[in-house]
């Protein structure tokens, strides 16, 4: 005698069905915005040797969520973001800040208007960075 609550599909079949269901669910409102980094292009950043890949821009605030790539050996001078708080999470690479070396998993926060840096990329560094207002540099 079978039990109606037991799924007799093999794991692979169930997984495939689940994946297909998830794709359809995206069309119905799982998230109102979805993008894939592979579908975006890197663009020059505010300094030579910095590239940005914009994942999302908030049209109301001007804020952006970006992947940010620093060329190995680059030093970004001390600077201020006058219009936005900056949150950065290091995804890969070695980053030197105030004499300390940080790697994957390091998180930095710079409040709007507060001078920070210089930053030195000991290797190529990629970070996930969020500016909650327009990305400007002074």
N, C-alpha and C positions, 0 to 999 in steps of 0.2 A: 504494500500500500504506500503510495507516494505522499509526500508532504508538500503542499503548495508553496511553502515559504522557502524551500530549499532550491537553489539554482543549480541545475544539472549541466549548464554550459561549461565547457573547458575554460580555463583561465585566459588563454589567448583570445578566444571568441568573445568573452566577456569584456576583456580589455579593449578590443577593437570596437565593440559596440559602445563602450563608454567613451572612447575617443571621438567617435562619430557623433555621439550625443552632445559632447562638450562643444564641438565645432558649431553645431546647430544652435546651441544655447547662446553663443556669442552674438548671433544675429538677433536675439530676443531681448537683451539688456543685461548681460552678465556684468559688463563694464561699458560705459558710454563711449570710451575711447581706448583703442588698442593699437599699438604699433610694434613693429619688429625692427630692431636695430639694423638688421641686414638689408632692410628696404630703404634705409636713410643714407645720406652722404655726409662725410666729414667736411667741415668748412673751416677756414682759418679763424683762429681765436684772436683775442686782443693783443697777444704778444707773438712774435715770430717764434715758431717751435711749439705753439699750442694749437690744437685742433679741437673743434667742438662737433658733436653729433647731437642735434636737438631731438629729444624724444617727445617732448610736449611743451607747448607754449600756452600759458593762460592769457587769453586775449584781454581779459578784464584788468589784470594786474601787471601784465608784462613779464611775469615770472616765467622761468624756464626750468625744465628738468633736462639735464644733458649728460652725455658721456663726454669726459674731457681727457684729452691725451696730451701728455707732456713729453717732448723729445728728450732722450737720454742726454744728460749733461746740461740741460737748460736751467738757468736760474731766473725766476720771476722776481723782479724787485718788489720791495715793500709797497703796498698800495691800499686803497680804500675802495669799497663798493658803497657809494653814497645813497643808492636807492633801494638796496636789497640786503637782507640777511643771506649768508652763504652757508650751506651745509654740504660737506663733501665726505664721501666714503671711498677709501682706496680699494679698488678691485684688484689691481696688480701693480707690481713695481716697488721700487724703494724711493722714498721721499724723505728729504732731510729738512727739518724745521727746527730752528733755534738750537742747532747742535745735536739734536736727537734724530735717529733714523726710524722711520715708520714704514710698515709694509702692509700687505693685504689685511683688511679688517680695521685699519685705523679710521677714526672719524674725527673730522674737524668742524668747528662752527665759528664763524666770524660774524658778529653782529653788524648790522647796517652802520656805516660811518666809522667803524673801528679799523685802524691801520693794522695790517698783518703782513707777514712775510719778512724777509725774502724766503722764497721756497726754492729748493734745489732738487731736481730729478736726478738721482744717482743712476737710475735705469729708466727706460721708458715707463711712464706711470699712466694708468688709466683710472679715473675716478668717476663715480656717479655723483653728480653735483646738482644741487637745487638752489636756485635763487628765487626768493619769494616776491621779487619785484624785478624791474628791468636790470639786465646785466650791463652795468656801466663800471668803468674803472677810472680812478684818479690817482 
